Amino acid sequence: NLILLLYLSLLGLLIVLTGRADIGRSDAAAALTSARHVSNLMSRTRPYYPMAIQFLLGGLFSAYTIFYSQSASLTTTAVFFFVLVAFLVANELLRDRLSSLRLLVSLYALVTFSFFTFFLPVLTGFMNTAVFLLGAVLSVVVMLRVVELVYQGAPTRSRHEIRLTALPAIALIGVFVSFYFLKWIPPVPLSMKFGAAYHKIAKVDDVYQLSFEKGAWYQFWKRSDDPFRGEDPAYCFTAVFAPVALHTTIYHRWQYRDTGGRSARNFSMTDRIPITIAGGRERGYRGYTVKQRLIPGDWRVDVETEEGRVIGRVSFRVEERVGEPPELETITY
C-alpha cells in the first residue's frame, strides 16, 4: 500500500508539471521551488515525463489487475477486472497521447478510485456501501486538487476550462459507481481460496476434516463430491481470505436448477445463510453451511457479500444413489 501511495503521489506530481507546461507555464518547476538549479533540472527532464507517467500507470494497473483478479469470479464481478486489464494493455500504446491533460486526469481518477476501493476496507475494518462511496468521494477530491494545482497561478484560464478538464474524470468515476450497484466490481479485498461440496464435515482442534465419496482408481484428482450422490445432507465448505483488520459477514446462497424442466437455464434460490468472518488467516477464514435432502439436478452455492457481490462459486450436480452407500475418503483443510 505504501508503494502504491508513492506511485500515486509521483503520478499526481508529474501530471501537475505536465499540465502547467502545456498551458504555457514553462516555469512550472520554479513555481514549486525558488531554487534555480532545480528549475533547470525540471526543464531538462520535461521530455521524459510521458515515459515516467507511462511507467507509473503501468505499475498501478499491474498491481490492481493482480489484486482484483483474486476477488473476481466468472460472474458479473469480472467486468471491472477486465476493464483494468484493458487499461493495462492500452497503457502500452498511449505514450504519444499522455500529453493530453484531460486523458491524464481521467486516468489518474481511475487509478485513485481503484486504490481507495480496496484500501479503505483494510484501513477501516468495514466493508459496505458507505465505505465504497467514501472512496469514490475521496477520489474526486484528490483529482480536483490535482486539477487546481495545474491551473493555480494561471488567471487567464477560466473556470469553464477547469470544469471541462475535470468533467470526464468525474463522469468516469460516476460510471464505476454505477458498476458497484450493478454488482460488477469484485468484492476486494475478499477472495475465495477454496470451496467444494462434501458428504460430511468435522472439526478436530483447528483442522477441518472433509469427507467425500471415494472416486474410481483413476480419479486421483478427486477432492470433493461432484457429482453428489444420495439423499444425505450436503455440506458446502469455503475458505475466504480477508485482511487482518477486516470483520464482515458473507453469505452462502444455495441455488437449484431442474435440468428436466422448462426453466432449465435458470437457477432459483433456496437459502441464503450468513457466515461472520474475521481476517488474518493466509489460507482463508473457513466455514460451511449444510442443506438437507437435495433434489437431483444442478446446484450451485454463490459465496457473496451482504450487498450481493459474488466472491466465488461452488457448483456441483446431485444424482440419485444406486446401490450401497459409498465409501468415503477424508482430507483435511
C-alpha positions, 0 to 999 in steps of 0.5 A: 500500500505504501508503494502504491501511495508513492506511485500515486503521489509521483503520478499526481506530481508529474501530471501537475508539471505536465499540465502547467507546461502545456498551458504555457507555464514553462516555469512550472518547476520554479513555481514549486521551488525558488531554487534555480538549479532545480528549475533547470533540472525540471526543464531538462527532464520535461521530455521524459515525463510521458515515459515516467507517467507511462511507467507509473500507470503501468505499475498501478494497473499491474498491481490492481489487475493482480489484486482484483483478479483474486476477488473476481469470479466468472460472474458479473464481478469480472467486468471491472477486472477486465476493464483494468486489464484493458487499461493495462494493455492500452497503457502500452500504446498511449505514450504519444497521447499522455500529453493530453491533460484531460486523458491524464486526469481521467486516468489518474481518477481511475487509478485513485478510485481503484486504490481507495476501493480496496484500501479503505476496507483494510484501513477501516475494518468495514466493508459496505456501501458507505465505505465504497462511496467514501472512496469514490468521494475521496477520489474526486477530491484528490483529482480536483486538487490535482486539477487546481494545482495545474491551473493555480497561478494561471488567471487567464484560464477560466473556470469553464476550462477547469470544469471541462478538464475535470468533467470526464474524470468525474463522469468516469468515476460516476460510471464505476459507481454505477458498476458497484450497484450493478454488482460488477466490481469484485468484492476486494479485498475478499477472495475465495481460496477454496470451496467444494461440496462434501458428504460430511464435515468435522472439526478436530482442534483447528483442522477441518476434516472433509469427507467425500465419496471415494472416486474410481482408481483413476480419479486421483484428482478427486477432492470433493463430491461432484457429482453428489450422490444420495439423499444425505445432507450436503455440506458446502465448505469455503475458505475466504481470505480477508485482511487482518483488520477486516470483520464482515459477514458473507453469505452462502446462497444455495441455488437449484436448477431442474435440468428436466424442466422448462426453466432449465437455464435458470437457477432459483434460490433456496437459502441464503445463510450468513457466515461472520468472518474475521481476517488474518488467516493466509489460507482463508477464514473457513466455514460451511453451511449444510442443506438437507435432502437435495433434489437431483439436478444442478446446484450451485452455492454463490459465496457473496457479500451482504450487498450481493457481490459474488466472491466465488462459486461452488457448483456441483450436480446431485444424482440419485444413489444406486446401490450401497452407500459409498465409501468415503475418503477424508482430507483435511483443510 
